[in-house]
Amino acid sequence: RGFLELQLDPESMYTQFVKHVENVNVIISTYKDESMGDLQVYPEKGTVSFSAGLHGWAFTLPIFARMYAKKFGVSEAKMTERLWGENYFVPAEKKWKGAGETNERAFNMFVLDPISKIFSAAMNDQNEKLQKMLGALNIKMKKDDLELKGKALLKRTMQNWLPAHKALLEMMICNLPSPAAAGKYRCELLYTGPMDDACATGIRNCDPAAPLMLYVSKMVPSVDKGRFIAFGRVFSGTVTAGVKVRIMGPNYVAGKKEDLYVKSIQRVVLMMGRKQEPVESCPVGNTCGLIGVDQFIVKTGTISSDDDAFPMKDMKFSVSPVVRCAVEPKNPQDLPKLVEGLKRLAKSDPMVVICIEESGEHIVAGAGELHMEICLKDLQDDFMNGAPLKISEPVVSYRETVIETTAEECMSKSPNKHNRLYFKAFPLGDELTLKIDAGDITPRDDVKIRGRILADEFGWDIDVARKIWAFGPDITGPNLMVDETKAVQYLSEIKDSVNAGFNWVTKEGVICEENLRGIGFAILDVTMHADAIHRGGGQIIPTARRVMYAAEMISSPRLMEPVFLVEIQCPEQAMGGIYSCLNRRRGQVFEENQRPGTPLYNVKAYLPVAESFGFDTDLRAQTSGQAFPQCVFDHWQLVPGDPLAEGKLRDEVIANIRKRKGISAEIPPLDRFKDKL
């Protein structure tokens, strides 16, 4: 871009490069780890490559130093140092000097000048001049290539002279630590077991004879449709085809049996670009692909030959999948293809979460819009052979809750009019809801201990606290069903039916069929038919559901929405753009502090997930690309407004959710659920 679009002069290009290198070094030094030594990059040491990714060419300073070293009669290392920084060459005197008014910087003279000459010759159709230069550089080009014009000719010439792969590969070979050196500091960061067992020692010493430790980091789709090659690095030992190994998934806990398989590896292959070369075995320090273990590994896992091995740490992502899209095939006969495609997408991208909603929709959840876009493109083109898909707008899941205790008890009669249930609803409060979420209070706890905690910390009546019937949805959810009755006959017979109704209600609330959160339902009284046949599940379950819906509707129901915690890193001058961007999207900043020793600020804010679509792009536009946001799901908060009163919340948000789920747009009236006493 510097040559073609921005038309910069060499000196301003040099200052731009210096600025970029310094910015990168600031970021590297913030995250530095002493055991890894100095990780900053320096062009004069050959650890920076200058490249045009779009045109596929790149160079490092040692590449140019090699061209000039013979001519100047100095070593390559010395020449490399002279090509960067305050070194100037005066051709008339054939001497190296310091900065002067007429002196030209060595980097501009020996590196940028030849490149710009080739650029101008190629772009201005000066073919003879170009061929003469190529001759001097010892570059042979095919006749067809020389007949190209403009950018195409430029691209081909530069790729022949300074191919990107050479520069990149040379940097890797010369500068990255070998597995033997890296194993020493990697061991304690990656291995979860004790640091003195056989596996840890093998990783540290990079020993091919130690027990096998291999971490599978990615599943690569193979040529056979539907099969995957498990790609990973051998950290210790040697991996051999046909040998039985232990495959430990991300949920495996040492000493337990779940997420653990003992299977043999069918084949070992080396990944050579597009081709795979079969090999007998692959020793420590190399990366390889394993065939025949793809049924046992979902996304990542550890493979070991030692029975006492602990798994390697699982990859951590700094984001969580909260943006959801529903996908369905345009032609219904492509449905099996979609199901298969989703399975393969889930395998090949370690971040995506795939699930099927109760409504039968297939939901793909990703980390943000851009991530979703790429996943859906992969799904359509690679995993479904281009079968067309219908993709919904990104959606956010809400929760329903109440903020007041029911003022009067609700009563519903069963369909045969012989049974009556009296209920009320009450809010659990944020603290208790979070405790249930965190797993501090669960249905498996001892009844008396749990009752005591609820009585002491949350002021519950001890008798009621000991009579919790169920948690819901899904057995452990943050809603409770409690029994506040006194001396009711046959109550235990309908317990299961009432719990079934409760689970149904907590999965699909009355306002827009979203899950409930933070609601307690209490049974106050029950009148039942004396004959057991008239109080079966068919009579009780629908009645329990109706009475709970009624209780929810008259206890001031509210919607809750998920909220992101956004961390933004930015320089001081971008702060204004961040604030204006967040204010437009109902975001609120709650902390900002300067990172010591850098000009950067860390801003933390809460942003509702519903407002986060397009936030990245908007923020970058506002701050001209200087702010980097990272979003992580943090908590649920009440949506302002009453869902039962007319207004934007009821008529737009809730109506749209109900339409999407295929139910009537209006919230049903109360008398459908609540019977007159």
Secondary structure, DSSP 8 states (H G I E B T S, - for coil): -TTTTS---HHHHHHHHHHHHHHHHHHHHHT--GGG------GGGT---EEETTTTEEE-HHHHHHHHHHHHTS-HHHHHHHTSSS-EEETTTTEEE---SS-EEHHIIIIIHHHHHHHHHHHTT-HHHHHHHHHHTT----HHHHT--HHHHHHHHHHHHSBHHHHHHHHHHHHS--HHHHHHHHHHHHB-S-TTSHHHHHHHHT-TTS--EEEEEEEEE-SSTT-EEEEEEEEESEEETT-EEEEE-TT--TT--TTEEEEE--EEEEEETTEEEEESEEETT-EEEEES-TTT-SS-EEEES-TT---B-----SS---EEEEEEESSGGGHHHHHHHHHHHHHH-TT-EEEE-TTS-EEEEESSHHHHHHHHHHIIIIISTT--EEE---B---EEEESS--SS-EEEE-TTSS-EEEEEEEE--HHHHHHHHHTSS-TTS-HHHHHHHHHHHH---HHHHT-EEEEESTTTSSEEEEE--SS-TTGGGGHHHHHHHHHHHHHS-TTTS--B-SEEEEEEEEE--SSGGGGSHHHHHHHHHHHHHHHHHTS-EEEEEEEEEEEEEEEGGGHHHHHHHHHHTT-EEEEEEE-TTSSEEEEEEEEEGGG-TTHHHHHHHHTTT--EEEEEEEEEEE-SS-TTSSSHIIIIIIHHHHHHTTS-SS---GGGT----
